[in-house]
């Protein structure tokens, strides 16, 4: 921090107020995660009584033992990785060439195609027509249907297109003088220069896939294919009405609250591990994707 003696009294007050507000905002943002983690490690009776606030009470791993012993938890976790990484890969296979094509000045009907892409951000057919379309195409209750049905996002295409348009034309001209075609220009010139934008889009795609819930719940009927978020919803919906589970709570150190909290903790761990590695690219990509010279 710069020397505070160089600031006037009003400036110092402004800085201190900002620091306090940022600190309060940070605490309010982190507290839900701290609370869920504390509940997941707490005794079932303490969690059910609502006495857990920021630290575990009656520290125990019973909830995690219950969760990790469920075969459906592991299958849903595996499915989430399939949908996340498979879906992101398919999305990149569509977004990258699409963005490159839309960034070309010599593309026939370029303005029309850009307008059509942007139009889908404002208007769509609706939930029922989309469901009927997925059903008629035979994409219900399948890995492929959930991956391909949500592979393209207009915002990501526009973001990467703007980044491509910001790359100096001299790079492309030099590559063409060396005999490079469009595919070589894309793979050997544009993509190596687009790491920040690509990292941003990859993060957007992965988080959207990882958190995918509604359409996975609607389109998937086979429990062996559901992702982790749908499994968590099933746990919340069924355990409260499960008489066998309710009876087991009398002699157990876990509860409905601790089990659901343990599942939530397990669901966010991969994101917390992955995000720090691309955070620097993410911040830079947002700026460069939205600013053009």
N, C-alpha and C positions, 0 to 999 in steps of 0.2 A: 504494500500500500504506500502511496506517496506520502511525503511528510505533511502531516495534518496542520503544521504551523503555517503552511502556505495558504490555508483556506481561511475565509472569513467566518465569523460566528454562524451566520446563516448557512453557509456551505457545509460547515461541520455538522450542524443540526440535520441538514438534509441527508448527509452521508450516514449518520447514525440511525436516523429513522428508516432509511432504505435497508440498512444492515439488519435492523430488528424485524422489519417486514419480511425480508428474504428468509431470515432464520425461522420465523413463524410459518411461512409458507412451506419451507423445507420440512419442518416438523409435521405439519398437517399432511404433507404428501407421503412421508415415510411411515407415519403412525399406523395406517391400515395394514401395511406389510408386517410391522413389528407386532401388531395385535394378533394377526392370523398366525404368525410363527409362535407367539407365546401360547396361544390356545392349543396349537397342535402338540406342544410338548407338555401340556398341563394335565393334571388329574381330571378325569371325566366329571366328577361331581363338582369340582371347582369351576370348570368351564360351563357346565349346565346351570350353576347358580349365578353366573355372571360376575364372578369375583376376579376374573383375570382381566388385566388392563394393559400392562406393558412388559411383564415378565412372567415366565411360567410359574405356576403354583402346583406343588407336588410333581416335580420333574419326572417324566416318564416317556418312554418310546412306544407305549402300548398302541397308540393310534396308528403309528407308522407300521408296526408289526401287523396290525389288522389290515391296513391298506395294501401293503406289499405282499400279503398272503393271498390276495384275490387274483385269480387268473385273468378276469376281465379287465382289471386295472392294467396289467402288462400288455394285453392285446390292444387296448385302447391307446396306450402310450405308444406302442409300435405303429398303430394306424396314424396317430398324430404326426409322427416323424415322416411317414410315407406321404401324407397329404401336404405337409409343410415343405419338405425338400423336393418331392416330385412335382408339386404344384408350382413352386418357385422356379424350378428348372424349365417347366413348360411355359410359364409366364415369360421368362427371359427369352425363350426361343421365339416368342411372338412379339414382345415389346421391342427388342433390340432391332430386328430388321424393319419392323413397322415404323419406329422412330427415325431410323436412318432414311427410309424412303420418303417420309413426310418432311424431312429437313432438306431434301434436294430441291433446288430452285427450278430444275428442268422437269420435275414431275408433272405429267399431264393432269390437269384438274386439281392441282395441289391445294388451292384454296377451298375447293369443294370437299375434298377428303378431310382436310383439317377441321372444317366446319362440322362434318358428319361425326368425327371422333369427339369433338367438344360437345356436340348435341346430346350424346349419350350420358354426359355428366349431369345434364339438367332434366332429361326426360327418359323414361323407360316404359316398357310395356306393362309392368306391374307384376305382382307376386304370382297371381293365378296364371296368366299367360306364360310366364317363365316356367312354372311348375308343369303345365301342360306340354310345353315344348320339350322339357327334359324327359317327360314320360313318353311322348311320342317318338323321341329319338332313341329310346331304350337305354337311357342313362341313369335310370333309377337303381338304387341299391348296388352301386358298383364303385370301385376305386377310381376308375377312369372317368366316370361321370362327374364325380365331385372335383376331380383335378382339372378336367378340360372345361367344365361348365363355368368356372370362375378364373380362367387363365388370363384374361385380358382386362386391363383397367385403363380407362381413358386418361386419368390423371397421371399415371406413371408414363404413358406414352408421350404426353405433352411435356412432362418434366424432362425426359431424356431427349426429346426432339429439340427443346430449347437449348439444352447443353450442347448437342451436336451443332446447332446453328451458331453457337458462340465460338466454335473452333475455327481458327483462321483458315481461309480458303487456300492460303499458300501451302499448307501441309498437303492438301489434296492435289493441288497442281503439281507439286514436286513428285508425288507418288505416281501420278498419271504420266509424267515425263519419263519415269522409270519403267513404264509399261504395266502398271498395276491396274486391275479391273476393280469394279465396285466392291466385290466380295473381299478382295485383298485390302482395299482402302478401309473398309469397315473393321476387319479383324486385325490389321497391322498398324493402322493409324488412329482411327477413332476410338476403338475400345481401350487400347493402352492409355489414351489420354483422358478416358472417362471413368477412371476408378472411383472418384468421389460420388459421381452421379449413379454409377452402377451399385455402389455400396448402399446408397440411399434407397434405391428401388428394391434391392434385395431385402433390406430391412423391412420396408413397407409390405412386400409380398409375404415374407416369412411371418411377420406379426399377424397379418390378416389371416393367413392360413392357420397359424397356431391357435388363434382365438376363435376360429370359425365354429359357430354353434347352430344358428337357426336352420340353415339349409342342410347341414349335416343331419340334424334331427328330423327334418322333413323328408329328405331323400333316402336316408339309410334306414332299413328295417332290420337287417341282420346285425345282431349285437356284436358279432366278431369283426364288424367293419366300422363301428362307431369310433370317433376320436375321443380324446380325453375330456373335452368340455362337455360332450353329450353324456359321457359316463358320470361326470360330476353331477350333472342335472338329474340323472337317474338315481344316484345315491341320495341326493337331497329329497327327491320325490318319494322314494320307496322306503328308506330306512325309518322314517317317522311312523309309517304304518305297518312296519314289520314287527309282528308280535314276538317272533323268535329273537330278533335283535334287541327289542325292548326288554325281554326277560333276561338277556345276557348282561345287560347293563347293571343289574343288581349286584352281580359278583365280579364286575369288570372295572378296570381303571380307565377305560376310555368311554366316550359318549358320542352321541350324534354330532355334537359341535366339534369335538376333537378329531373325529374321523374326516369330516368334510374339510376342516382346516388343514389337515395333513395332505389331503388330495390337492388342495389349492397350492400349498407350498411346493409339492412335487411338480405341479404344472407350470410354475413360474421359474423354477431353477434353471432350465436350459436357456430361457430368454436372458436371465441375469448373467449367465456365463458368456453368452454370445455377444450381447450388446456392447460391452466395453471395447471389444476388439475392432469394431467398425464405427464407434462413436465419432472419431475424428473425421472419418470420411463422410459420415452422415451430416455433420454440421456444415462441412464445406460444400457438400453436394446440394444441400437445400439452397444455399446462396448462389452457387454457380448455375443451378438449374433454373433460377428465376430471374437472373440478370443478364441482359444481352447488351452488347456494345452497339 
